[in-house]
Structure formats: C-alpha cells, structure tokens
Amino acid sequence: MVIEKYGIRLVQLTHDKIELVRKWRNDPKIQQYMEYRQEITVEMQEAWFQKISSSGKDFFFIMEFEGEEVGLINVKNVDFEKKEGEPGIFIWDDDFLNCGASVRASLARNDFAWETLKLERLVSHVLSDNKRAIRYNKLQGFVLAPDQESVYNQKYILEKSNAIKVKEKLIKILKL
C-alpha cells in the first residue's frame, strides 16, 4: 500500500525495510523519546514485524519526502469496535525535522485513519518530558485526556471532528 498526499509518500513497511527501521529505532536520538529504550535485536525486530504484519490492526509506513526515506509513521493497535487507534511517528533524518514533512505525513496518516480505517479518534501516548512531541500533538488538535497531568506516559486524544477543523489550518500553513 502506498499513500501519496500533501507532497509526501507513505509506503507500507515491508520485510526488506525492517533492518533500516531497527537501525533508526536503536539510535539514541530516537530511542530517548520512546517508552521502550533498550537495544532492539535482529530477532526482536523480526518477531515484531511478524506480529504487526499479520495482525490486521497495525499499519506502519516508511515516510518518503523529496525522494528520501526520512522516518516511520503508523496507526497501531486499531480497535475497530471502538473506532480508535494509536498513532506514532518519528523523523530519522535531521534534515527533515523542521520542514513540514512530519505534518504532511500526519495529515496523510490521519486521512487514512478516518477514511480507510473508519476511525473516530486517535489515542496517542507521549512521555511527559518529550516537550517537542507534546507541542506537535497539540498542533494537530490532540488534547490531554482527563487525569493525565501527573502521569509520565500521558494519553492524548484526537477526535476526528477536531482533526478536520485543524487540518484546514495546517494546509494553509503549509501552503498546500
């Protein structure tokens, strides 16, 4: 599966890319923002890929921007009954951190969640000391869930209706 929108391309993760993702994920610049921070082995990565590729509820994509593979974006743990899933993203290539690639990718991923998966909300988990991710989630319209102020791994919720309102503002900012 390939999603091309907003000037970015999301290519569904395939087995031949899992070692690249493992390399990215094990790098301290990415690892420091993750709840799981231990080294991921080849065997662990293989087991993870087998699990997500057969679950029917986990959707991971390599982000391609300006011809470069720049990061990973996903919706995982989709609960089709509750109509919700957990989004995630990281930009590996520092040259693409502040150029709008992540916003473009998130807009495309969110459209996939709303239109293809028919979800009504995304529930994100962000470590309370990851101020950059908190700002980024709020930019997209996520709000802190009740009773999460003192929790380390905080829950943020993006309702589809709010995402659609914010989407128009983001498209104007990016001049898409």
N, C-alpha and C positions, 0 to 999 in steps of 0.2 A: 504494500500500500504506500502510495506517495500522496502527500497533500502539498499543493502549491498555491499559496495565497499570500497577499500582503508583502510580496517581494522576498519571501523565504520559502524554502523547500524542506518538508519534514518527510524523511524516508524511514519506513518501519524498520526497526532493528532486526538484523539478520545475524545468523550464527557467525558469519565471517567478520563481523564487526565487534564481537564481544570482547576480544582481547584489547582492541582500541579503547573501548569503554572502561575496561578494567584498569588500563593504564591511566586514563583520565581520573577515574574514581579514587585510585590509590594515591594520587598526587596530593601532597599536604595542602595545596591551595584550594582544593575541592574538599578533601577529607575533613578539614577543620570545621566545615559547616554542616556536616552530616551527623545524625544521631549515632550511627554505627561508624566508628573511626578506626577499627583495626584493619590491617592489611587483608585485602581480598585475594585469595589464592586462585590459581587457574581452575582448580577443582570446584571451589566455591562459586566461581563465575559460571562455570558450565552448569552446575546444579541450579543456580538462579535462572539462567537462560531457559533451561528445560522447563522449569516451573512456570515462568511467565509466558513462554511461547505456547503452552498447552492449556492455560487457564481459561482463556476466553474472556478474562476480565482485567487484563493488564495490557496496555498499549504504549510501547516505547518507540521513540523516533530519534534518529540522528538528525540534528539541525544542520542544514546547509545554507550558507549565506555568502553571496558573492563568490560562489564556486568553491568555498571552503567548508569542511566539516568543523563546526565550531562548538558543538555541545550536544546535550541529550535533553529531551523533554518527554513527559509522559502523563498519562492518566492511568492510575493503577487501582487495584482493589475495588473495581467498579461493582456496585451493588445495584443491579437493575431493578430490584423491587423498590428500594429506597430512592432510586434515581439520583445516586450520587457516586462520586469517585474522588480519588486523591491525586491532585496534580503534583508534578515536580519538574524542576528544570535546573540545569547548571550549564554555564558557558565555560568551556575549557580554554578557548583561545582568548587571551587577554586583549588582543587587538579588537575584539568584538564585544567587549563588556559594555561600552557606553555609546553604542552606535544605533541602538534601536532594534538590534537583532532579537533580543530576548522578548521585547514587547510584540514584535511581529510574530514570533514563534508562539507566544502565549495566545495571541488573538486567533491564530490558525488552530491551535490545540483546543481552545475553548469552543470555537465553531464546531470542531469535530465532536467534542463532548455534547454540545447542545443538539446539533443537527443529526449526527450519525448515531451516537450512543443514546440520544434522547434523555440526557441527564437534566436535572433541575438545579443541582448545586454541586460545587466542588468544595472539598474539605481538605485544607492544607495544614500540615504540621510544620512549624517553624520554631527553631530554638530561640529563646528569648534574647540571647546575646548576638543573634545574627541580624543586626540593625538594617543592613542593606536589603536582606530578604523581606523583612517586615515592611520597609518602605515600598519595595517592589510590589508586594501583595496588596498593600493599601492603594497603590496607584491603579491597580486593576479592579478595585472595588471590593476586595476581601475585607471583612470585619472580624475583629477578635470575638470569639464565641464567649458566652457568659461564663463567669467564674474561671477565667484563664489567666488573669493578671499575674498570679504568683506561681504559675506552672512553668517549668523550664521548657518543655516541648509543647508549645502553645498551639491551640487549634484556631484556625482562621476559616471563615466560611464565605464563599462567593455564590450568591443566588443568581440564577440565570437572568432574572429581570434586572438586577443591578449591573450585571456584566454587560448587558446590551446597552444600557444607558451610558456606561463608562466607555464602551467600545467606540462610540462616535467621537468622543473627546480625544481618545488615543489616536484614532485615524486622522483627525485634524492636526494633532501634534506632529505625527509622522509624515503628514502631507501625502497620504496615500489616496 
